[in-house]
Amino acid sequence: MKISADKLKKLLGEPLIFLKWVAFACIIGVVVGFVSIGFYYAFSLVTRLRLNNGWLLYLLPVGGVAIVLLYRIFDMEKDRGTNFVLAAVRENSALPLRTAPLVFVATLITHLFGGSAGREGAILQIGGSISSSVGRWMHLDGNDSRIITMCGMSAAFAALFGTPLTAAVFAMEVISVGVMYYAALVPCVLSAIVSVMLARLCGVAPTAFVLSGIPAFSAFVLLKVIVMGILCAVLSIVFCRLMHLAPTFYDKYLPDPVKRAFVGGAIIIALSLLVGTRDYNGSGGTVIAAALSGSAHPEAFLLKIFFTTITLGAGFKGGEIVPVFFTGATFGCAVSPLLGLSPAFGAALGLVSVFCGVTNCPLTSILLALELFGGQQMPLFALCVAVSYMLSGYYSLYSEQKIVYSKLKPVFIDKKAK
């Protein structure tokens, strides 16, 4: 029996596409994984240097000016951070390869001198720009270019945090609220797994915590978790609003980027001296761990929001997600005893639920709870996340995030997040 060329092409089409994405995902997982591992160790080094040399904080204004001038030299002054990556996926616009080394160096400068920021914003840009460039070199079409950029985001996030499921779903979910890019499922999952395997081979331990005080199911516990979800939704709106107001404030009173960075760095120095601790400089990983063990200062979540908005609004580079983890964990730890929940469990609920509220990514948040905390009482985490998602409105850390479907009913709305 003869098979025509068209029929043969149709029969082999799906297997060939599958094999293509297996190959591409492995390539991206390896390339982005190695770069992310390098970033992890460089980040760890500058963090140790800052902690062991407290005087470095006083150079923060100079570091801010250096970042502004660095971006000016490479004609990247209009860089929009993670928003750039989201727009690149949705609109199939190119991410310049120079984004990767620039944000790599700039984020290390921010953390070396004590700016309050995270690291995932940098790693998403690094992964996105590298994979976008690989896609151009391979002459991929528009649709494949979108998928390979999501692959890079997934691989980078997974290597840094050791959470492959969270990373893969986040890359597919964060672009457009209400729509999942399922065509990227195999590439994103595989690239995340490959990068995590490499990271573990190179000694990068996954982020995970052992929780205590997890309650058994009861009607009262469900009610308490719902209240926690409502409070996390309100906090996420406050966080997003302040993150967007800070650059507007700087633009109004300090329109010159160089002066803005210098003054912003000086304000962080003054605030650090005023509060009498360096807990709010850098990403704050030790404070997050303490909160998840049941210990946090009640004002910590507010101070972290102020430190982070001042730092990133002034033009320093880094991410928002780890500060969100800090804010959610310390808030949950402080509030949970008032609701009759254990501080450690409340911190865990707060971490994932505030993350959901600011990113509008409920599935990612549920998987984050699974990978960070081991999966105990997942329905309670899912409930808190769902409430935070529903009630956090259409605010987002990312102004380029599109709200495609309403959170309240299955209605197509297609508008940008606030």
C-alpha positions in Angstrom: 0.0 0.0 0.0 1.4 3.3 -1.1 1.3 6.3 1.3 1.4 9.8 -0.3 4.0 12.3 0.8 1.3 14.5 2.4 -0.1 11.7 4.4 3.3 10.6 5.5 4.1 14.1 6.6 0.8 14.2 8.5 1.5 10.9 10.2 5.0 11.9 11.3 4.1 15.5 12.2 3.3 15.1 15.8 6.1 12.7 16.7 8.6 15.0 14.9 7.3 18.0 16.8 7.6 16.1 20.0 11.2 15.0 19.3 12.0 18.6 18.3 10.9 20.0 21.6 12.6 17.2 23.6 15.9 18.2 21.9 15.3 22.0 22.3 14.2 21.6 25.9 17.3 19.6 26.8 19.5 22.2 25.1 17.9 25.1 26.9 17.9 23.2 30.2 21.6 22.6 29.9 22.6 26.1 28.7 20.4 28.1 31.0 20.9 25.6 33.8 24.7 26.2 33.8 24.3 30.0 33.6 21.8 29.8 36.5 24.2 27.7 38.6 26.9 30.3 38.0 24.4 33.0 39.1 23.5 31.0 42.2 27.2 30.8 43.3 28.0 34.4 42.4 24.9 35.5 44.4 25.9 33.4 47.4 29.4 34.9 47.2 28.3 38.5 47.2 25.8 37.8 50.0 28.5 36.4 52.2 30.7 39.4 51.4 27.9 41.8 52.4 27.2 39.9 55.7 30.9 39.8 56.6 31.6 43.4 55.7 28.9 45.7 57.0 30.6 48.8 55.7 29.7 47.8 52.1 26.2 49.1 52.8 27.6 52.7 52.7 28.6 52.2 49.1 25.0 51.4 48.0 24.4 54.9 46.4 27.6 54.4 44.4 26.4 51.0 43.3 23.1 52.4 42.2 24.8 55.0 40.1 27.1 52.3 38.6 24.0 50.3 37.6 22.4 53.3 35.9 25.5 54.1 34.0 26.1 50.4 33.0 22.6 50.3 31.4 23.1 53.6 29.8 26.4 52.5 28.2 24.7 49.4 26.7 21.6 51.4 25.6 19.3 49.5 27.9 18.0 52.5 30.0 14.4 51.7 29.1 14.7 48.1 30.4 11.5 47.1 32.1 12.7 44.0 34.0 10.5 41.0 34.1 7.8 42.9 32.2 10.2 42.8 29.2 10.1 39.0 29.3 6.3 38.8 29.5 5.9 41.1 26.6 8.4 39.1 24.6 6.4 35.9 25.0 3.0 37.5 24.3 4.1 39.7 21.4 7.0 37.6 20.1 9.4 40.5 20.4 13.1 39.8 20.7 14.9 39.8 24.0 18.4 41.2 23.5 21.1 38.8 24.6 22.9 41.6 26.4 20.1 41.6 28.9 21.5 38.4 30.5 25.0 39.7 31.5 23.6 43.2 32.4 21.0 42.0 34.8 23.4 39.4 36.1 26.0 42.0 37.1 23.5 44.6 38.2 21.7 42.2 40.5 25.0 41.2 42.1 25.8 44.9 42.6 22.4 45.5 44.3 22.9 42.6 46.7 26.6 43.2 47.4 25.8 46.7 48.8 22.6 45.8 50.6 19.7 46.7 48.3 16.5 45.1 49.2 15.5 42.8 46.3 15.2 39.2 45.2 17.0 37.2 42.6 14.2 35.5 40.5 13.6 38.7 38.4 17.2 38.6 37.3 17.1 34.9 36.6 13.9 35.1 34.6 15.4 37.8 32.4 18.6 35.8 32.1 16.8 32.6 31.1 14.4 34.4 28.8 17.1 36.4 26.9 19.3 33.4 26.4 16.5 31.1 25.2 15.1 33.9 23.0 18.5 34.3 21.4 18.9 30.6 20.9 15.5 30.7 19.1 16.7 33.4 16.8 19.8 31.5 16.0 17.7 28.4 15.2 15.4 30.6 13.0 12.3 29.4 14.8 9.0 30.9 13.8 6.9 33.2 16.0 5.0 30.5 17.9 8.1 28.3 18.5 10.0 31.4 19.7 7.4 32.0 22.4 7.7 28.5 23.6 11.4 28.4 23.7 11.4 31.7 25.7 9.1 30.1 28.2 11.5 27.1 28.3 14.3 29.5 29.4 12.2 31.1 32.1 11.3 27.6 33.4 14.8 26.3 33.4 16.3 29.4 35.1 13.6 29.5 37.9 13.9 25.7 38.5 17.7 25.7 38.7 17.8 28.6 41.2 15.0 27.4 43.5 15.0 23.6 42.9 11.2 23.6 42.2 10.7 22.2 38.7 6.9 21.9 38.8 6.5 25.4 40.1 8.9 26.8 37.5 7.3 25.1 34.6 3.7 26.1 35.4 4.7 29.6 36.4 6.3 30.2 32.9 3.0 29.1 31.3 0.6 30.8 33.7 2.1 34.2 34.4 1.8 35.7 30.9 -2.0 35.9 30.6 -4.3 35.4 33.6 -7.0 32.9 32.7 -5.1 31.2 29.9 -2.5 28.5 30.1 0.0 27.9 27.3 -0.4 24.2 27.3 1.6 23.8 24.0 4.7 24.6 26.1 4.0 21.9 28.8 6.5 19.3 27.6 9.3 21.8 26.8 8.9 23.7 30.0 8.6 20.6 32.3 11.6 18.9 30.6 13.8 22.0 30.5 13.0 22.6 34.3 13.9 19.0 35.1 17.1 19.0 33.2 18.2 22.3 34.8 17.4 21.0 38.3 19.3 17.8 37.7 22.4 19.9 36.7 22.0 22.2 39.7 21.9 19.2 42.1 25.0 17.7 40.4 26.7 21.0 41.0 25.8 21.2 44.6 22.8 23.6 44.5 20.3 22.4 47.1 16.6 22.8 46.4 14.6 25.2 48.6 12.5 23.2 51.0 11.2 23.6 54.6 9.9 21.3 57.3 6.6 22.7 58.8 5.2 22.2 62.2 1.8 23.0 63.7 -0.2 21.8 60.7 -3.8 21.5 61.8 -6.3 18.7 61.2 -9.4 19.4 59.2 -12.3 21.0 60.9 -15.0 23.6 60.1 -13.2 26.1 62.3 -9.9 25.5 60.6 -11.4 26.0 57.2 -12.9 29.3 58.4 -9.6 30.5 59.7 -7.8 29.6 56.5 -10.4 31.5 54.5 -9.9 34.6 56.7 -6.1 34.2 56.2 -6.7 34.1 52.4 -8.7 37.4 52.6 -6.0 39.1 54.6 -3.3 37.9 52.1 -5.4 39.3 49.2 -5.5 42.7 50.9 -1.8 42.6 51.6 -1.0 41.6 48.0 -3.0 44.6 46.7 -1.0 46.9 49.0 2.3 45.4 47.9 1.4 45.9 44.2 0.1 49.4 44.6 3.3 50.5 46.5 5.5 48.8 43.9 3.9 50.8 41.1 3.7 54.1 43.1 7.4 54.2 44.0 8.7 54.7 40.4 6.0 57.3 39.8 7.1 59.2 43.0 10.7 59.0 41.9 9.8 60.2 38.4 8.1 63.2 39.8 10.7 64.4 42.3 13.9 62.8 40.9 13.6 62.5 37.1 17.3 62.1 36.6 18.1 58.3 36.9 21.6 58.9 38.3 20.3 61.2 41.1 17.4 58.8 41.8 19.7 55.8 42.3 22.0 57.7 44.5 19.2 59.1 46.7 17.4 55.8 46.8 20.6 54.1 48.0 21.0 56.8 50.7 17.5 56.3 51.9 18.1 52.6 52.3 21.2 53.3 54.4 19.2 55.7 56.6 16.4 53.2 57.1 18.8 50.4 57.9 20.4 52.5 60.6 17.0 53.6 61.9 15.6 50.1 62.3 18.9 48.9 63.8 19.2 45.7 61.8 20.3 44.5 58.4 17.5 41.9 58.1 15.8 44.0 55.4 18.9 44.3 53.1 19.3 41.7 50.5 16.7 39.0 49.9 16.1 38.1 53.5 16.4 34.3 53.3 17.2 33.9 56.9 14.2 35.8 58.0 11.9 33.7 55.8 13.3 30.6 57.3 12.8 32.0 60.8 9.2 32.9 60.0 8.5 29.4 58.8 9.9 28.1 62.1 7.4 30.3 63.9 9.4 33.4 64.7 9.0 36.9 63.1 8.7 40.5 64.2 5.2 41.8 63.7 6.4 44.9 61.8 8.7 42.9 59.5 6.3 42.5 56.5 5.7 46.3 56.4 9.4 47.2 56.6 10.3 44.7 53.9 7.7 46.3 51.5 9.1 49.8 52.1 12.7 48.6 51.7 11.9 46.8 48.5 9.8 49.5 46.9 12.4 52.1 47.6 15.2 49.9 46.2 13.6 48.8 43.0 11.8 52.1 42.4 15.2 53.9 42.5 16.5 51.8 39.6 18.4 48.9 41.4 18.0 45.5 39.8 16.7 42.3 41.3 13.4 40.5 41.7 10.2 41.0 43.6 9.3 37.4 44.3 11.6 36.7 47.2 10.6 40.0 48.9 7.0 38.8 48.4 8.0 35.5 50.1 9.5 37.5 53.0 6.4 39.7 53.3 3.9 36.8 53.1 5.8 34.6 55.5 6.4 37.2 58.2 2.8 38.5 57.8 1.3 35.0 58.2 3.6 34.3 61.1 2.5 37.5 62.9 -1.2 37.2 62.1 -1.9 33.5 62.5 -1.9 33.4 66.3 -4.7 35.9 66.3 -6.7 33.4 64.2 -5.8 30.4 66.3 -3.3 28.9 63.8 0.3 28.0 64.5 2.8 30.7 63.5 4.8 28.3 61.3 1.7 27.1 59.4 0.4 30.7 59.1 3.8 31.7 57.6 3.6 29.0 55.0 0.0 30.0 54.1 1.0 33.6 53.9 4.0 32.9 51.7 2.2 31.1 49.0 -1.1 33.1 49.2 0.6 36.6 48.9 2.7 35.2 46.1 -0.6 34.2 44.4 -2.2 37.6 45.0 0.7 39.5 43.4 1.3 37.2 40.5 -2.3 36.0 39.8 -0.9 32.4 39.4 -3.0 30.1 41.6 -1.8 26.8 40.1 1.8 27.8 40.4 1.2 28.8 44.1 -0.4 25.4 44.9 2.6 23.6 43.4 4.9 26.0 45.2 3.3 24.8 48.5 3.7 21.2 47.4 7.4 21.6 46.6 8.4 23.8 49.5 6.4 22.2 52.3 6.0 18.6 51.2 2.4 18.3 50.5 0.8 18.0 53.9 -2.8 19.3 54.1 -2.6 20.6 50.5 -6.4 21.3 50.4 -5.9 24.0 53.1 -3.1 25.6 51.1 -5.2 25.4 48.0 -8.2 27.0 49.7 -6.1 29.9 51.0 -4.5 30.4 47.6 -7.9 30.3 45.9 -9.3 33.0 48.2 -6.3 35.2 47.7 -6.5 34.8 44.0 -10.2 35.6 43.8 -10.1 38.7 46.1 -6.8 40.3 45.1 -8.5 42.0 42.1 -6.7 42.7 38.9 -3.5 44.0 40.5 -0.1 42.5 39.6 3.6 43.0 40.2 3.9 43.0 36.4 2.2 45.7 34.4 2.6 43.7 31.2 0.5 40.8 32.6 -2.7 40.4 30.7 -6.0 39.6 32.5 -7.8 37.6 29.8 -10.7 36.2 31.9 -12.5 37.6 34.9 -11.6 36.1 38.3 -15.3 36.1 39.3 -17.0 34.5 36.3 -16.1 32.9 33.0 -16.1 36.2 31.1 -13.5 37.4 28.6 -12.2 40.8 29.6 -8.7 41.1 28.1 -7.1 44.0 29.9 -3.7 44.8 31.4 -3.2 44.3 35.1 -3.1 47.3 37.3 
